[in-house]
């Protein structure tokens, strides 16, 4: 699928050079705009044709019962699903009574471009209507990173070959009809007409709709307001827009502002639409209405379009200044990693104590749920490039602690048991062997807390939320494991990251992450005994955690001289890869769980993820042997795998393989490698692009001893440069073919390790060291047909 | 719960000496009559009050979708549930316009009695109506063991204190309203009004109703016919019943035959009702109607009530003659084991190539599904006491082979994968870790085949069904296991009998039963190469089976010197029994599966069942150690446990414990020990009473080397005598305090082992040997509060 010829290669843009209708579901996800609060899929302005209409507000969901043919104690009974809220994107156009629809008439040209520096989606179309009138249509769409409640569209129409009667209908639409979805168990459940109208009101140019979500009872308000201009091309002067007729109307599920009139060649009708959104579980109807009307007033009257756009550009400029990744020698990866960073920022910047779902707000896949993806992948990256977003996301987790404590108690455990999948904190996983049993999410959250604190030293967060998260997760492990007669601490009956195994004993990833969790929790309790006491944590408790952590059982297969992913894993039969045809992947759609669970087949990095995340717990020789053992078993039926494989491949000297995995992670969505980008972007894989570059080729590891690097470059690259925001400071790591330059900006000197060497970086003074890449080894093989696409540095995807 | 004072103690009857309304759901199950084809729960003749109305036809079921909040490949989509078919039991009575209802007026006396020799349920009531009229009501109910389609009721009313206007309404009722059932996941799902009427027709005294089950499309026909007599008490002469008025009517879901008139003291109205049932998935409506009308004609006109009753008694006399178990020294157990044998016979005798459900046809518990209970418990016993029923039951399994082959193929396996729970052969288990993964059912079916062939030598069955069952189940194991690099054959990812563990590796019970399955299948293939060839089985295939069987991996915990139930089991944390209050049992209703699975807690005999079923695979010392290890972990939250524990307890010298477990198995239903006998009888536990007696105290084991015994008696017993039907022969084993007498009847001499001694039994010549009971050992402990009730030989349950 690599190389959709409709995407141009551009370092700062994702351009689509012609419209391919069958790619609409895919491009709607790629061109989605979001600020973490509002999400607008990249549907065409006129609403159709479409793949999946999608307007999301972070946290707005509907409830539905979770059915079980055979119930069991502690099964979650209520599910949550993100819903498509009021669509404010739609602007319909009629040209001489012909509706503009790309499927009819002649599409002379159709270009779209996601501008990563400006943070807008642009569209430029020349269309000849079925009756022969040609018009140019340009639109610019923005979801504001600075004005949390605001999105806007500027829409311009210019007749090219004669006067045309132009009618524009700007709409707010609730309860849009959604397409029937496929039966893939991973695709979102659909819910019919979830919005019940409370208010529909109109002003001169403004319409406000307030709805209540039928079962969850959440209130959703949306309002739009408009400016209309008639611009004369040659002198740029504005004609009198009063020459255009205007009509405004609203009903329960529809608001419509209509402008129309005859427009001459050389004249452009310019409609600027401001949309405000708000939602609440508690606020009253009038308050909700005032909230969106107020936001609109600020954005439209106080700021206006140009200011909104300028703020957006400034915000991004600051981001790129500190956090850009520059690559020389691979234009595709350069584009892809910037796209990835842009989408990560979009998913998180204004999420503000809401979850960051696995697909952000770019689609309804996975029901809009957040998983461990957030902490283990998305926050892993954001910690170094946009740490305040991480604090927000972890504060959201912290806000769900009461629910997680209840869940732990229901399960007979201490501390907190965070949900495998959720919107508000309630467990929504209806298949516990791959949900509830995946307790590693507790350690993953703790790991994100630990990383955030290492990077930022944020004392307020540490005291307010950080310690409690570490303490409560440590309590879970202490109650989940047990000390056996021989003095080993064992954790039985859990599911690790690899979803092709379940309910196993002593999953090494889980045990090692729990070990770190217990030790770091013990540290904070010991260092802050007074504050710890408010959480009921004592030195005796922390001592017990240390004892468990230090006794953590890590199974080892002496016969095969490798780490088994979990007890007995390496005794299992090998999956019959040779007789598994390519169309049988992903395996979970073609084989029963029971077969997957009982054989040596790995959906996604698990032991290999442990090699990355707990790099300190393995020798290089162990990493090499383990990597060589698991590679031929790993089918990568999950997008949460390639980046970890890239990181370890790079470390153990399989540089080409690391490069191939990097490309897979980075191009997952742009090239739709899993053919489900239509459901929304794979945020974790986007994060994985950065992880593969920075942890992989940069060799970044972060422990209590600080940051360390072991940089190397893929063959053919001449540069990899990345910036890390470290609290008040900033570190730029610039890897060249022969050396690496570390440049730290900040108040105090900063120490990092370059390989085995400790470097003291004085602010503003670059330090250069030669590269000492690992000895290159032949890479292990992958299951038949499941090797990553081989990437050559001099082959870029076809462009038009 | 031991000792409901309403049950009298009687060696050949289960009498209820007064009516206790709150026990109705319980007694409806105890007093259920069945022949394996028709099942009538023991509801009162007048229909109410009732616990659960229940009329079942073996195989008649409704379909319903199985919902999954998260679907998975290979999950069964359609469930099957036994339905309550047309109720032909009802006879309503009015006395002077007052309906007879035990809740109103005065119940002077109310006795019921299940007569184990006559095979009828008798009732004898004296009732004074609210208006003061006293009548005697007697009824006798029968489901014919000899006339498969026929049930009948004789109902008599006699005014005691003056003339009364008596009206009798004999009914056929379809789509009875059923009570709401509790949420216990094990209780049957209820389905509303499943019957759609096709025919309702009336004759002079006959009504026929034919219905179609809404979704399954099965046709169900029921017909009733009547005789009416007016009997004068003193001379026994019949008055003219024409003095009574008669009315007959039918509509879609109701047939009603009404008889009424004034009856004098000394006169008895006697209504005899014959009911015929039939069902078919294929036969036409007229054929169905003719079928039941024909059956009625034979029963009523050709035979009549007295002949029906005489046949029933003769049939049972023959059964008891050969298969009775006699006990001296414990009247309760004597009564209980006869009740058990009677109910086993009822469940199976005329099942004729239909399943024997876990609850027979005595209730709708477990949706009327058959499980491994059938082969491992019910057929285990029936093989020695009513072998033709076993052939029928195994022919039913054989008839489902095409479905089981499809299921195996769907699961990626060879051979056949029999369903965990089913009515027709389709897998109906919606929770695969405790369903599909419990592949041991294949070996259990093979074990039943092996046992049946050992006992009967039935060559026709061996060639037609037996070999194919053995071959196809062996193929499953060969594909399910794998030979590891070290030459051990491992079976991973299965669930053994203990449902508090799941998806484990190398469950010892499963591996040992699979080993037997593979070896015996290899034997039949090698001994009958020509016939085997028709199944595609060759010497090469059987050699492969032998290789796997001989390499079967049996884990052993060297540190603790016991067999782990499965890999790693003994490394798990112990369940916290001390802090588990009594009301938290059964644990599955109060703890999540994930906790049960990851700890050392055993729902039901698993390794201990292996000690029993594969007694030959363990030394006595191993049995002692293993039994001592698992007893403190076993909570017996399943009725499939006590009997196996009794058997092994007896073998390892824990005689009192064996006795206690015997009592629990034997009294499970009579004393409602699990408080769910209302859903139907626990057939496996009823079978367990016999198993505990014969395999336990009789020490019966049956291998390729033949039958062996190691008899002993519980303290205080003076006799245990049981009969085994062995093909054309019969063996009576009569255990007395000091010796045992073996008496074989048959044509050829028969060899058995008494302990280590081989005895050659000449037909008709008793052989006596002294008892050599095992050295008595102190029994191991059980989880807190979960020890069986201690039974003393001189304490019998309270009787009135």
Interface residues (C-beta under 8 A of the other chain):
Chain A: X66 X67 X68 X69 X70 X71 X72 X73 X74 X79 X183 X185 X410 X411 X412 X429 X430 X431 X432 X433 X436 X437 X482 X484 X485 X486 X490 X492 X493 X494 X502 X503 X505 X559 X567 X568 X571 X572 X573 X588 X589 X590 X591 X592 X593 X594 X595 X597 X598 X599
Chain B: X66 X67 X68 X69 X70 X71 X72 X73 X74 X79 X183 X185 X410 X411 X412 X429 X430 X431 X432 X433 X436 X437 X482 X484 X485 X486 X490 X492 X493 X494 X502 X503 X505 X559 X567 X568 X571 X572 X573 X588 X589 X590 X591 X592 X593 X594 X595 X597 X598 X599
